[in-house]
Amino acid sequence: MRSTAISARADIKDKRLLRGFAYVNGKWTSGETGDSFAVIDPATGARLGDVAALSATQAKECVDSAQAAFSVWAMLLPQERAAVLRRWYVLIMEAREDLARIMVYEQGKPLSEARGEIDYAAAFVDFYAEEAKRPNIEGVTSHLPDAEMELWYEPMGVVALVTPWNFPSAMLTRKAAAALAAGCTVVAHPSHETPYSALALAELAERAGMPAGVFNVVTGHAPTVVKPWTEDARVRALSFTGSTEVGRLLYRQSADTVKKLVLELGGHAPVIVFKGADLDRAVEEVIKAKFATSGQDCLGANRIYVERPVYAAFCEKFTAATKALTLGTGMEDPDIGPLMNASAVAKQKEHVEDALAKGAHLACGGGVSDLGPLFFEPTVLTDVPDEAKIMHEETFGPVAPITPFDSEDEVVARANDSEYGLVAYVHSQDPRRIYRLSRALQYGMVAVNRTKVTGAPIPFGGVKQSGLGREGARMGMQEFMDVKYVCRDWA
């Protein structure tokens, strides 16, 4: 294994962004007994550095700091909180290139995608800098004589944020900016696989004037750090992005303290292509939906249903487009980078082998590339039967299963036959069909004739076991606020 410490990277100009310590109560903090963990570049296998692993005691002490800071932060004028967020946004955009390169080294995604994620991450800070000024009191038409009624929106208190490795910057800002704008204080735990992006954001938050204890980034091992937060009654809300399995665990752990939960969990997105669709555009959009972030995206297309009259043509065009995708290290800015870890590669192999054993055909790809053990070839499987694992389990990688359908009712039933309900994609030019599908599909979001639908102004989230609550938009801030009803009689 080559040693290429991230601190030695000449292309990262601002070395102060490279932090190996947790950020707690305005201080850079080491593990209680000097414990740390290694961060590995998935493209090369190189050890990028070691980051502090805080203890359960330190995680609980972080709540002490956030609780103490809450009484001050919550009482600031909304405009004052907005000003801090605005400065944070400006600093993130000024550091855009460094932040993107840090992300490439620890996460592996192509450089252009990393730059796009920094823009996406910053957009949430920008948006909530404005929303911070607008948690207005609402009047209620009184049903009682001589009574005056109001609804007040008040910050909940300390909130815990647990973020994943696939979007290490955007998932943190989407949660943190909303909570901070609401007047809450934050204890955040980034994935141990991609902590440098979160710590760089903490450095910029400190420069922006974020008061000590308001925004804390606690690095370490998730069971050690997060469990004390789920058990602590002072942590009033927990927001998590990750697998449905872990979401269920956090749900159970948070029950005794009756926390507010915002859960953005797994997805198993269907794509439905009807015979009247613009086939070339459909292929282009489904390529995006399947292979962005090397397929490691909860919004990624996991099941591709194509109406039989255009099935053969779609498969041919889609396979040709997939074969044209480039595979390489993130700094080469390919279409597809490495997967995050060995277990992700094993999942791709398992799904491909299972589908082939059950009658699917391999159109292209299907194995690990010569580039390295974490580079899996962009893969297309055709004629995939519904009983294949890939049609029921989240693949989270660059394997595209395609299968035909014959009727609208049939494909809706097949698409809805899932415990997940995050996003669905529809390609059609029939307005009545588009309306019917938009209503019939049991998903929190429906994209029609396009792939990109997310952004700061929209409420992101799913139904069924894809999660609870919404992130982004005004709803994202309201998830971290309590509603207080006040009824007054002036007599």
N, C-alpha and C positions, 0 to 999 in steps of 0.2 A: 504493500500500500504506500503510495506516495504521500509525503507530508506537505500539504499546501495550505498552511494556516490562513484563515480568512483575513487576519490582520496584516498579512504580507501581500495582499492583493493590491498591486499598484493602481488598478483601475478604479478602486474605491477611494475617492479623494478625501472625504471627511472621515478620518480614522476614529473620531469621537463617537461616530455612529455604531462602531463595533464594540459592543458591550458584552462581557462575560459574567456579569453579576445581575441578580434580580434588582428590581427597583421598588423599594418599599419606604413609604413615608418620606419621600424626597431624598433617599439615600441609596447608593449602590451597595448591595448587600450580598455577602457570601453565605454559603451553607453553614449551618450551626457547627458542624465539625469539619468544615472544609470539603464537604461532599460536592461532587460535580458529576456531570455526564458529558459524553462526547457527542459532537454534532458532525455528521458525515455528509459529504457531497455525494448525492446519489449517482451523478454522472461518472465520477472517477473513483469513488471509494475512498477518497482522501479524507483525513481527519481535519476538519476545519478549525476546531478548537474545543475547549471545554467550558461549560456553563454551570453556574452554581445550582445545586440541587437543595432547595430549602426543605426544612423539616416540617412535620405536622405542627409542632409548637410555633415555628415561625409563621406558618400560614395563618394560624389563629391570631398571632400578634399583629399580623397585617390587618385583620379585621378590626382590632383595637384602634389602629391608626386611622383606618377609613371611617370608623364610627366617630372618632373625635373630630375628624375633618368635616364630617357631614353637617354638623350644626353651623359651621361657618359657610361652607359652599352653598348649602340650600338657602341661606338667608341673603346671599348676594342678589343684587338686582339681576333680572334675566339678561339685561344688556351687558352686565359685567361678565357673566358666564359666556355670553356670546362672543365677547371681545377676546377671551382666552382661546376659544375654539377657532376664531378667525385667524389668530396668530399661528395656531397649530397648523391650520390648513395651508397658510402661506409657506411655512417652513417645510412642510411635507412636499409641496410642489417644487420648492427650491432644491430639495434633496432628491428629487425624483430619480435621477440616473443612479445615484449611489444606492438608494433603496431598492431599485429594480435589480441591480447587480447582486446585492446581498441576497435577495430572494432567489435568484438563479442559482447561486452557489449552494444554498441550503435546501432548496426545494426542487431544482432541476428544470423548471419550466422554461420554454424559449424566451429569449430576452424581450422580444416584442410583446409577448403575453404578460411578462412581468411588468413592463412599463405600463401596459394597459391596466393591470391590477392596481398599480400605484395611483393612476388617475381615478380609478373606481373607488379606491379607499379614501382618497382625498375628497371625493365628491360627497361622501357621507358627512365628513367634518364640515364642509362648506354648507351643506343643506341644513344640518342641525344647528350651525351657528345662527342661521336665520330662524329656525323653528323654536330655538330657545327663548325668543322674544314673544312667543305667541301661545303660551298655555293659559288662555283667557278664562276668567270666571264666566260661567254661563247662567243666565236667568232661567227660572222655571215658572211657567204660568201657575199661579197659586190655585189650589182647590179648597183652601181654607180661608175664611173671612179674616181680614186684617193681618194676614201673614205674608211675609216677604221671603222668597226662596231663592237660593243660589247653589250652584255646584262649583266647588273648588277643586282644582287639579293640583295635587301636592306630591313632591318626590317621596318615594317609598323609603329610602335609606341607603344602606350598603347593598350593592348588587354584585354578584359573582358572575364572571364571564369565562367560559371555557371554549377555546377556539381551536380549529383543526389545522393540519399541515398543508392542505391543498390551496387555501387562499389565506396565507398567514398574516397579510396586512389588512385586506378588505374585511375579513370576518371580524377582526378586532375593532376597526373603526366603525363598522356598521352597528355594532353593539355599544361600544364605549361612547361614541359621539352622541347617540340617542340618550343614554343614561346620564351622561354629564350635562347635556342640555336640559334634561328634566330636573336637575338639581341633586341627583344621586352621586355617591362616591363609588369607586370601582375597585374591585380586586379581580385581576385577570390572570388566567393561566393559559399560556400558549402551549401548543404541542411541543414535546421534548425533541421532536425531529426538526422543528423550524423555529427556534426561539429568537434568533438574531433579528428577524424582521420586527417582532414585537418590542424587543429591547431598543431598537433604533427609534421606533415611534415614541417610546417612553423618553428617550433622550430629547427628542424634538418637543415633546409635551412640556418637559422641564424648561427648555429654552423659551417656550411660549408663555411661561409664567404660571403653569398649573401649580396651585398650592400643594404643599407637602401633604401626603395622605389621601389626596383626591383621586389620583390615578396611579394604581400600583400594578406592577407586572411581576408575578410570582412564578419563577421557573422551578422545575423539578419534575418529579414523577407524579402523574395525575392522581393515582389512588392516595398518595401521601398528602398532596396539597389540597385536593378538592373535597375529600371526605370531611375534613373538619369544617369546611364551609357549609356543606349540606346539613351538618348537625348543629350549626350555630344559628340560634333564633334571630340574631342581629342581622344576618344576611337575609334580606327580605325577598330577594328575587334571584333566580339563577337562569342565565341564558347560555345555551349550549348548542354548538353545531358539530355534528358528527354522526356516528352510526345509530340506527334505531336500537340496537342491542345496548349500547352504552346509555342512550337516552332513557331506556326503561330502567336501568340501574339507578341513574340519578333521580328519576321519578320516585322510585321506592325510597332512596336515601333521604329525599327531601320531605317525605310525607309527615314525619313527626313534627316538623317545624312549619308545616303548611305554607311552603314558599310559593310565590308566583313563579311559574315556569314558562320560559320561552324556549321552545325546542325546535331546531331546524335539523331534521333527521334524514334518513336515507331516502333515495329516490329510485324509481325504476321506470323512467319516462318512456311512454310509447310514442312512436311517430306513425302517423297514418297518412298514406299517400293515395289519393283517389285518382281514377283514370282521367279526370278532367283537369288535373293540376298541370302547371307548367313544369314539365319533367326536368328540364335542365336546371331551373331554379330550385326545384325540390332537392335534386342531388347536391347542389352547392350548399344549400342550407342544412341538409342532414349531415353532410361531411363536417360542417361546423359544430352541429349539435352533438356529434359522436366523438370527435377527436380533439376538441379544445381541451387544454390542460392535460394532454395525452390521455384523454378519456377519464381522468380522475376528477370528476365534477358531479355533484349530486343532481345537476340539471342535464347530465349527459344522456343522449339517446341510448336506451338499453334494448328496446324492441322496435324493429322497423317492420310495419305492416304495409304491404303494397297491394293495391287492387289487381286482380289476376290479369286483366287485359293489358296492363302496362308493366307487369311484374318482370318479364324477361328483359325488357328495355331498361328498366330502372336498375336491375342487378348488373347489367353490362356497363352502364354509365357509371354507377356507383363504384364498382370494382376498379374500373379504369382510373377514376379520380383518387381512389385509395392507394393504388399502386404508384401514383405520382407524388404522394406525400413524402417528405424528406424526414429522416430520422437522424438525430445527432445531439450533441451536448447543447445546453441552453445558450451558451455564448456564441455558438454558431448560428443561432436563431433559426432552427429547423421548424418544421410543422409539428413534430412529435419529439419530446425529450424522454428521459428515463422515467420509469416508475419509481415510486418513493422507496420501496423496500422489497425484500425477497418474498414476503407474504403476498404482496400485490401481484408479482409475477406468477407465483404459484396459483393464484386465483384465475388468472388468464388461462394458464395451461389446463387447469381442471375444467373450466367451462368449455374450452375448445374440444378437449378429448371427450367430454360427456356428450356434447352436441353431435360430434362425428359418430360416436358409438350409437346414437339414437337416430341416425339417418340423415343428418345435415351434410352439406357438401362444402368443402374448403375452396373458396374462390381465390384467395390470396392470403399471404402471411401465414400465421399459425404458430410461430415459434420465437425464441429469443434471438436477437440479432448478434452478429459478430462484434458489434461495438462494445458490448459489455453485458454483464449478468442482469442488469435492470432495464435493458432496452428490449422491449417486446415489439415485434413487427406489427404495424397496422394490419388488421385481419378482417376479412369478410367471410361470413358463413351464410350460405343460402339454404332455402328449404328447411329451415330450423323448426322442428316440431314443438308444440306447446309444452310437452312434458320435459324438454331439456332444461337443465338447471339455469342456463343463461336467460331463459324466458321468465324465471321467477325470482332469481337472486340478483342483487346489484353487482355488476361486474367491476366497475370502477377501473376501467382500462380500455385500451384501443382495440376492442373486439366488437364487431358490428354483426348482429344476427338479423337476417332478413327472412320474412315469411309471407306467403300470399294470403289474401282474403277474398271473399266473394260477395259479401253484402254489408251494408252499413250496420244493421243490427248485430250481425255476427262480430264485426271488428270492435264495436263499442263494448260488447260483452267481454271479449278477450282482453281489450285494453284495461277495462275496469277490474279484471280478475287479478287483483294484487292488493297486498296489505299496504302498499305505498300509494301516495296521492299528492306528489309535489308538482310536477309539470307534465303536460301533454302537448305534443306538436301535431298540427293538422295542416295538410296541403290539399287545397281544393279551390276551385273558382266558382263554385255554386253557393250563392249567398244564403239560401235556405239551409243547405247542408251545413255550412259553417255555423249558422245559428244553432241548429239541432245538436251538432257535435259539441259546441261550446257549453251548451246546457247539460248534455248527457254525460260528458266525461267527468269522472269523480276525482278531480284534481284541483289544487288550490290556484293553479295558473294554467292558462291555455294560450299557446302561441300559434298564430295562424299565418301560414306562408312566410314565416321568418323564424329565426333562432333567438336573437338577442331580445330579451324583454325586460331584463332587470335594470335597476338604477335606483338612486337615492329617493326619487319621488314616489316609488311604487311600493305597495305592501307585499313583501316577499314572504312566502310560507306555503305550507301544504295542509292537507287533510289526512284523515285516517292515521296510519302510523308514520307518516312523514313529518309529524310535529304538531306543535301548539303555538298559537300566537303569530304575530307578524313582525317583520323587521323592515326598516325603511318607512318612508312616508310619515305622516303625523302619527299613525298607529304605532310606529316603532318607538316613539317617545312616550306615548301613552301607556305602553306596556310596563314602564317603570314609574308610573304615577298612580296614586290612590285617588279615588273620587270621594270628596267630603261634601255631604249635603248639609246646608245650613238653613234653618227655618227660624225667622225672627218675627217677633211681635213688638212693635215700638211702644205699646201702651204701658 
